[in-house]
Amino acid sequence: MMMYCTNLWIIYVAQGAKVTFTNQCTYTVWPGTLTGSPPQLKTTGFELASGASNSVDLPSPWSGRFWARTGCSDSNGGFTCATGDCASGQVTCNGDGGKPPATLVEITIAPNGGQDFYDVSNVDGFNVPVSVTPQGGSGECKTSICKTDNINAACPTELQIKGSDGNVIACKSACVAFGEDQYCCKGAYNSTETCQPTKYSLFFENQCPDAYSYAFDDINSTFTCSQGPDYAITFCPN
């Protein structure tokens, strides 16, 4: 019996988790993936047409992030995107992160079927509505979501990123826009006591209360699930 259980445990760890991406936006997105430490996943970026789905396998343990790139094209010998560009010059990001502002999905896969952590984050700003939902597992296992596109529409002028047509295509966080310690929770502001919500983080919080609005927004923004769930990431969730 002990040998049997040990063999099952080895199989479980090797399987890790599967993340399925679905694009419910009316436009194509190019998801990017970034692992917290090498090696990177087998897929570090791909095209996802409107209505399409694609899956990526994660090892266990694992920690990293996912985001959507928009307005991408392959011209002048290099692949570039209007938002979330990872500057690799290719559809794959190859270990490069996305340039903010971009809405992030962050997942930490625990070893041995332990407690996973996951969230949606606007700490680096916002470009595309997104949700992440555990598939299976045990515990609370709730959906983390930022489903409104009103962030771009209502984005304060000083945080706006505009496209070639003059429309707002992304909204910076105050940290990205100004780089000041009070907004980035750095230096003297590097604690929950000293780094408090600002009018800018409250803008994101009011639009998407389940998503991180600044670095120490942990109370209602961190989600957990145990026993090895898979995950569904949806861009522009209904």
ROGUKOL-59078 format. One record per residue (C-alpha): z, y, x. Coordinates in steps of 0.05 Angstrom, whole numbers, plus 5000, padded with zeros to 4 digits. Example, Ala and Ser with C-alpha at 12.3 -4.5 7.8 and 13.67 -1.06 7.14 Angstrom:
515649105246
514349795273
This chain:
500050005000
501650495056
494950365090
491350475023
494851145010
493551385081
486151235075
485851625010
489152225043
483952225099
478252215049
481352785009
482153245070
474953115091
472353315023
475654005020
473154424962
466454594931
464855314913
459355414861
456156104857
452856324792
448956974784
449557264714
447057944737
440258184713
438158254786
437957814848
444057804894
444657504964
451657204973
454657235042
460156785070
465056925127
470156435155
476556725182
475756355248
469855945276
466155515262
462655845204
460355465142
453655115143
451155655095
452856375114
448156725066
442756575015
438656864958
441156764887
436356974832
438657204764
441056604724
441256144785
446955744816
448255454885
454055084917
457455104985
462354595012
468854825045
473054415093
480554345087
484154755110
479755375107
480456125097
474956635087
471157105041
464957154998
461157754972
454557944941
449258354976
444458764933
437859124942
435758674998
428858645030
425458365091
421358925122
419759195190
421658525221
428858525195
432758335132
437058905105
440959035041
442859675004
450059424994
454258895029
449358845087
451958405144
447058695195
444758025221
437458185207
436957525169
438657245100
444256855135
450057275160
451656815220
458957025226
458057765210
461958085153
459158525099
458959275108
463559605057
463659785002
463159084973
467258694923
470458094958
472757404937
477957144985
480056414986
484956015028
484455265021
490954915037
491354255075
493553615041
492653864970
497754424980
497655104947
491155494952
490956254949
485156654921
483657354897
478357874881
479058494925
476759214920
480459404983
473759505017
470759824954
466359544899
459059384889
458358794840
462958524785
465557834803
470457284783
473356664816
475856084774
479155434798
475954794772
481454274765
487854304806
494954424780
499455024772
497555694743
490255654766
488156284729
481656654735
481657264781
476557764757
473558454764
468358444709
467159174694
461159544722
464460204702
467160284773
460260504797
459060924735
465861274739
466561284815
469361944842
464062354876
467262304945
467161544941
460061444916
454361074951
447661244920
441160864922
434261134936
433561304861
439861734862
444061244821
450961014845
450260304872
457260224903
464060554906
467960624970
475460524974
479361125000
480660745065
473160655076
471561365055
476961745094
479861255145
486861555138
493061135150
496061285081
489960985048
488960415098
496460215101
496560295176
501160625226
507260925192
504560675125
504259935145
509359675095
510359585021
515560145021
511260665056
504260485030
504460664957
498760704905
494461334909
490061654857
484161284888
487460594888
489760724816
482560854797
480760154820
487159864790
485760164722
478659894721
480459194747
487959054742
487258334766
483858534831
486858814895
486459574894
489759694962
492659275017
499659164988
497559054916
500258344916
504358284853
498758204802
492858064848
494457424886
492956764849
494856054867
492655344850
494654674880
492153954885
485154104912
481254484859
473954674867
472055394853
466855764810
464756454833
460856854782
457257504795
457057974734
461557514692
460857604617
